[in-house]
Structure formats: structure tokens, C-alpha cells
């Protein structure tokens, strides 16, 4: 029974095994979030917010458990954090090619370059919360920059 639990946690944490991609697992994990983003974009904003919060809480637990299973800090194959980060990056934005491309690109830039405070969080917050929090902040930054860009262009 314990083996099944570990396999289930690994399956979820790796985004249905997408995290085992030999190249760019974080990028593929981010792309895997798009169906979820479409779903939340079609929900009432309140339900979408509750769904994303529930996803973050569940994913934090999953990431923490996966880290223990793998026996390493922030395993690269764990991409549930990228999935949540993308859900935040596109949260309450129109699900159109413009917003998808800009939200995705900005999220990946912030996730890879890790400007302050993202890098500090990545280095100093342990466990599942640490795995998740840097991507949550990157998603917030991406969402904010997209909104700012749209505001300034009008």
C-alpha cells in the first residue's frame, strides 16, 4: 500500500510524469497547466480563486511528500510548482493567445532568472513550501507585468 501511495504522489508531483522529460521539464510542466488555466478562466472569479488556492495547498503537500520520497531538495522532476505558477500567471486574465503567450513567457523568465525575492525564497525556504513559493511569486510577478503592460498600452 505504501508503494502505491508513493507512486501516486510521484505521478501527481511530476505532472503525470511530464517532469521526467529529459529536456526542459519545467517548461513542459508549465505548458501542462494550460488546460487547468482554461478551466479556471471559465469559472466565476470566486470559484476560480478558491480552486487555485486549493490547488496550491494540495500541491504544497504533494511537493513536500515527493521531496521526501526522492530524498533530495527540490527535485527537478517535480513540476507541480510550475503548474501552480502558471495558474497564477494567467489567473483572471482572458484565455486568449496574447495573454497565454505573454503569461507563459514572463512566468518562465521569472522562474528561470529568479529576481529578488524569488531567488531568496528558493534558497531559504525549505520543504514543499519552498518548492512552491518561488513559483507562486514568479506567477504573481508574471500576472502583474502582463496587467501593467496592458494598462500602459491603453
C-alpha positions as CSV (number, residue, x, y, z in Angstrom):
1,X,0.0,0.0,0.0
2,X,2.9,2.4,0.8
3,X,4.4,1.8,-2.7
4,X,1.1,2.7,-4.3
5,X,0.9,5.9,-2.2
6,X,4.5,6.8,-3.2
7,X,3.8,6.1,-6.9
8,X,0.6,8.2,-6.8
9,X,2.5,11.2,-5.1
10,X,5.2,10.9,-7.7
11,X,2.7,10.8,-10.6
12,X,0.9,13.9,-9.3
13,X,4.1,15.8,-8.4
14,X,5.6,15.2,-11.8
15,X,2.6,16.4,-13.6
16,X,1.5,13.0,-14.8
17,X,5.2,12.1,-15.4
18,X,5.9,15.2,-17.6
19,X,8.6,16.1,-15.1
20,X,10.7,13.2,-16.3
21,X,11.2,14.9,-19.6
22,X,14.9,14.8,-20.4
23,X,14.8,18.4,-21.6
24,X,13.0,21.4,-20.1
25,X,10.8,19.6,-17.6
26,X,9.8,22.9,-16.0
27,X,8.8,24.4,-19.4
28,X,6.7,21.3,-20.2
29,X,5.2,21.4,-16.7
30,X,4.2,25.0,-17.3
31,X,2.6,24.0,-20.6
32,X,0.7,21.2,-18.9
33,X,-1.0,23.8,-16.8
34,X,-2.9,25.3,-19.7
35,X,-6.0,23.0,-19.5
36,X,-6.3,24.0,-15.9
37,X,-5.9,27.7,-16.8
38,X,-8.6,27.3,-19.4
39,X,-10.9,25.7,-16.8
40,X,-10.3,28.4,-14.2
41,X,-10.7,31.1,-16.9
42,X,-14.3,29.8,-17.5
43,X,-15.2,29.8,-13.8
44,X,-16.7,32.6,-11.7
45,X,-13.7,34.5,-10.3
46,X,-14.6,33.5,-6.7
47,X,-14.7,29.8,-7.6
48,X,-11.5,30.1,-9.6
49,X,-9.7,31.8,-6.7
50,X,-10.8,29.0,-4.3
51,X,-9.8,26.4,-6.9
52,X,-6.3,27.9,-7.3
53,X,-5.8,28.2,-3.5
54,X,-6.9,24.6,-3.0
55,X,-4.5,23.5,-5.8
56,X,-1.7,25.4,-4.1
57,X,-2.3,23.9,-0.7
58,X,-2.6,20.4,-2.1
59,X,0.4,20.8,-4.3
60,X,2.5,22.1,-1.4
61,X,1.7,18.9,0.5
62,X,2.4,16.8,-2.7
63,X,5.8,18.6,-3.3
64,X,6.8,18.1,0.3
65,X,6.0,14.4,0.1
66,X,7.7,14.0,-3.2
67,X,10.9,15.7,-1.9
68,X,11.0,13.1,0.9
69,X,10.4,10.2,-1.5
70,X,13.2,11.4,-3.8
71,X,15.5,12.1,-0.9
72,X,16.7,15.4,-2.4
73,X,15.9,19.1,-2.1
74,X,13.6,20.5,-4.8
75,X,13.8,17.5,-7.3
76,X,13.9,18.7,-10.9
77,X,11.2,16.2,-11.9
78,X,8.7,17.8,-9.5
79,X,6.7,20.2,-11.8
80,X,3.5,20.7,-9.8
81,X,5.1,24.0,-8.7
82,X,5.3,25.2,-12.3
83,X,1.7,24.1,-12.8
84,X,0.6,26.2,-9.9
85,X,2.8,29.1,-11.0
86,X,1.2,29.1,-14.4
87,X,-2.3,29.0,-12.9
88,X,-1.3,32.2,-11.0
89,X,0.4,33.8,-14.0
90,X,-2.9,33.5,-16.1
91,X,-5.3,33.9,-13.2
92,X,-8.3,36.2,-14.0
93,X,-6.8,37.1,-17.4
94,X,-8.6,36.4,-20.7
95,X,-7.6,32.9,-22.1
96,X,-6.5,34.2,-25.5
97,X,-3.3,33.6,-27.4
98,X,-1.9,37.0,-26.4
99,X,-2.3,36.5,-22.7
100,X,-1.3,32.9,-22.8
101,X,2.0,33.6,-24.7
102,X,2.9,36.7,-22.5
103,X,1.9,35.0,-19.2
104,X,3.8,31.8,-20.1
105,X,6.9,33.7,-21.3
106,X,7.0,36.0,-18.4
107,X,6.4,33.2,-15.9
108,X,9.3,31.2,-17.4
109,X,11.6,34.2,-17.4
110,X,10.9,35.0,-13.7
111,X,11.1,31.3,-12.8
112,X,14.5,30.8,-14.5
113,X,16.2,34.1,-13.7
114,X,14.7,34.3,-10.1
115,X,15.0,38.0,-9.4
116,X,14.6,39.1,-5.8
117,X,12.8,37.9,-3.8
118,X,12.3,34.7,-5.8
119,X,15.9,33.6,-5.5
120,X,16.0,34.3,-1.8
121,X,12.8,32.2,-1.2
122,X,14.2,29.5,-3.4
123,X,17.4,29.3,-1.3
124,X,16.0,29.9,2.1
125,X,12.5,28.3,2.4
126,X,12.7,24.5,2.9
127,X,10.4,21.7,2.1
128,X,7.2,21.7,0.0
129,X,6.6,25.4,0.8
130,X,10.0,26.3,-0.6
131,X,9.4,24.3,-3.8
132,X,6.1,26.0,-4.3
133,X,6.7,29.6,-3.1
134,X,9.3,30.7,-5.6
135,X,6.9,29.7,-8.4
136,X,3.9,31.3,-6.8
137,X,5.9,34.6,-6.6
138,X,7.1,34.2,-10.2
139,X,3.4,33.6,-11.2
140,X,2.4,36.8,-9.3
141,X,5.1,38.8,-11.0
142,X,4.1,37.5,-14.4
143,X,0.5,38.2,-13.9
144,X,1.3,41.7,-12.6
145,X,3.6,42.6,-15.5
146,X,1.0,41.4,-18.1
147,X,-1.6,43.6,-16.4
148,X,0.8,46.5,-16.2
149,X,1.6,46.1,-19.9
150,X,-2.0,46.1,-20.9
151,X,-2.7,49.1,-18.7
152,X,0.2,51.1,-20.1
153,X,-0.7,50.2,-23.7
154,X,-4.2,51.6,-23.3
